[in-house]
Amino acid sequence: MLKEKILEIGQKIAQSGMVAGTWGNISAWDSDRNGYWITPSGMDYFSLKEEDLVLLSMDNTVLEGKRKPSSELLLHGEIYKQRPDVQGIVHTHSPFATAHAVSRLPLPGIVEDLVMIAGGQVAVARYELPGTLELALSAVQALEDKNAVFLANHGLVGVGFSLAEAFKVCQVVEKSAQIHIMSRLLGEPAALSPEDIQIMRRAYQESYGQRA
């Protein structure tokens, strides 16, 4: 089921323009195997099969799979180490989110669904070369307890209590990033107060949706 969901979301991020070509990567935590499934390096999302996915341990040892795992395996592994609440990770290069990453401009908490699902402002992690431990550590530090972070000059990382939730985070951040850019053309965007953000975030975590 987890592997099926990875393939499904891979096609969705490609179809929606959140990635181009073979870029971006996806992973899901497998509690039964005490490791995480990740997409392989440089393979087209529409040609991926379940046997192409790679199962990695917490120390990034290959437990199952014959393919070379994503070059961003350290990023995924470090998030799972530091955030035991995270069960899914989606990394995209969607245009409006990446515009913030390139400008190194955080996305303030200006939209209600953004603060609910992401937890507030989306920060920008300091620039580090792709695929490095330095990038992974920078991302985790900037992510803190939130569900989204921009990688400077790179893209967006969304995390969640499920893989579906991580994908939804990426969708909401991309939409909110577009709104932020447009609102700056009209004037100064008004951010929600820290108090209201906290109330909405708690309500989302505790009572929103169907989680049974």
C-alpha positions in Angstrom: 0.0 0.0 0.0 2.8 2.4 0.9 4.6 1.7 -2.3 1.4 2.1 -4.4 0.9 5.6 -2.7 4.5 6.6 -3.6 3.9 5.8 -7.2 0.6 7.6 -7.2 2.0 10.8 -5.7 5.0 10.6 -8.0 2.6 10.8 -11.0 0.6 13.6 -9.4 3.6 15.9 -8.8 4.8 15.3 -12.4 1.3 15.9 -13.9 0.8 19.1 -11.8 4.1 20.7 -12.8 5.5 20.5 -9.3 8.5 18.8 -10.7 10.1 18.7 -14.2 11.4 15.5 -15.7 12.9 13.2 -13.0 13.5 15.8 -10.4 12.1 15.8 -6.9 11.8 12.8 -4.6 9.3 11.0 -2.3 9.5 8.7 0.7 7.2 7.0 3.2 8.0 5.5 6.6 7.3 1.8 7.0 6.9 1.1 10.7 6.7 -2.7 10.0 10.2 -2.6 8.5 11.6 0.2 10.7 12.8 2.0 7.6 11.6 4.2 4.7 10.8 3.6 1.1 12.2 6.2 -1.3 12.1 6.8 -5.0 15.1 5.9 -7.1 17.6 8.3 -8.6 16.8 9.8 -12.0 13.8 7.6 -13.1 10.7 8.9 -14.8 7.7 9.0 -12.5 5.4 7.5 -15.1 7.6 4.5 -15.7 8.2 3.7 -12.0 7.2 0.3 -10.7 7.0 -0.9 -7.1 10.1 -2.9 -7.5 12.0 0.3 -8.4 11.5 1.7 -4.9 14.3 1.3 -2.4 13.9 0.5 1.4 16.5 2.2 3.6 17.2 1.9 7.3 17.6 4.8 9.6 21.4 4.8 8.9 20.6 4.7 5.1 21.6 1.1 4.6 19.7 -0.5 1.7 17.4 -3.1 3.1 15.5 -3.9 -0.1 15.7 -2.9 -3.7 18.1 -3.0 -6.6 18.0 0.6 -7.8 20.2 3.5 -6.7 18.1 5.5 -4.2 17.4 9.2 -4.6 20.5 11.5 -4.2 18.6 13.3 -1.4 18.4 10.2 0.8 20.3 12.0 3.6 17.6 14.7 3.6 14.9 12.2 4.1 16.8 10.1 6.6 17.7 13.1 8.8 14.0 14.3 8.9 12.8 10.8 10.0 15.5 10.8 12.7 14.7 14.2 14.1 10.9 14.1 13.6 9.3 10.8 14.7 5.9 12.3 14.0 6.7 12.4 10.2 5.5 9.4 8.2 5.8 10.9 4.7 8.1 13.4 2.8 7.6 15.0 -0.6 10.3 17.2 -2.2 9.2 19.3 -5.1 10.5 22.1 -7.3 7.1 23.8 -7.8 7.5 27.3 -9.4 6.0 29.7 -6.8 7.5 27.9 -3.8 10.9 27.8 -5.6 10.6 31.5 -6.3 10.6 32.0 -2.5 13.5 29.6 -2.2 15.5 31.5 -4.9 14.7 34.8 -3.3 15.4 33.3 0.1 12.2 34.9 1.2 10.1 33.1 3.9 6.4 32.6 3.3 4.6 34.4 6.1 1.4 33.0 7.7 -1.0 34.9 5.5 -3.5 32.2 4.6 -5.6 30.1 7.0 -5.1 26.7 5.4 -1.4 27.4 5.2 -1.0 28.0 8.9 -3.2 25.1 9.7 -1.3 22.5 7.7 2.2 23.9 7.7 2.1 25.3 11.3 2.9 28.9 10.4 5.5 30.7 8.4 7.5 28.6 6.0 11.2 29.3 6.6 14.1 29.1 4.2 17.0 26.8 5.1 20.5 28.1 4.5 22.0 27.1 1.2 24.0 23.9 1.0 24.9 21.7 -1.9 22.3 19.2 -2.9 22.6 15.6 -1.7 24.9 16.6 1.3 24.5 16.0 5.0 24.9 19.8 5.4 21.8 20.3 3.4 19.9 17.7 5.4 20.9 19.3 8.7 20.1 22.8 7.4 16.7 21.6 6.4 15.9 20.0 9.7 17.0 23.0 11.6 14.8 25.4 9.6 11.9 23.0 9.5 11.7 22.8 13.4 8.3 21.4 14.3 6.5 22.7 11.2 5.5 20.7 8.1 7.2 22.7 5.3 10.5 24.3 4.6 12.1 25.9 1.6 15.6 24.8 0.5 17.5 27.9 -0.7 17.9 28.1 -4.5 16.4 24.6 -4.7 12.8 23.9 -3.8 10.3 22.8 -1.2 10.1 20.0 1.3 6.7 19.0 2.7 6.2 16.5 5.5 3.2 15.0 7.2 1.7 12.3 9.5 1.1 10.4 6.2 2.4 10.6 2.7 -1.0 12.0 1.5 -0.6 14.7 4.1 2.9 15.6 3.0 1.6 15.9 -0.6 -1.2 18.1 0.6 1.3 20.3 2.4 3.2 20.9 -0.9 -0.1 21.8 -2.7 -1.1 24.3 0.0 2.3 25.9 0.2 2.5 26.2 -3.6 -0.9 27.9 -3.7 -0.1 30.2 -0.8 3.3 31.1 -2.3 1.4 32.2 -5.4 -1.0 34.2 -3.4 1.9 35.8 -1.5 3.6 36.9 -4.7 0.4 38.3 -6.1 -0.5 40.1 -2.9 2.8 41.9 -2.8 1.9 43.4 -6.2 -1.2 44.9 -4.6 0.3 46.1 -1.4 1.7 44.7 1.9 0.3 41.3 2.8 -1.2 41.1 6.3 0.1 38.2 8.3 -2.1 36.4 10.8 -1.2 36.9 14.4 0.9 34.3 16.3 -2.1 33.7 18.6 -4.5 33.0 15.8 -2.0 30.8 14.0 -1.6 28.7 17.2 -5.4 28.4 17.6 -5.9 27.3 14.0 -3.0 24.9 14.0 -4.2 23.2 17.2 -7.7 22.9 15.8 -6.4 21.4 12.6 -4.3 18.9 14.5 -7.0 17.9 17.0 -10.3 18.0 15.2 -10.0 18.7 11.4 -11.0 16.0 8.9 -11.6 12.3 9.1 -8.7 10.5 10.7 -10.3 7.4 12.1 
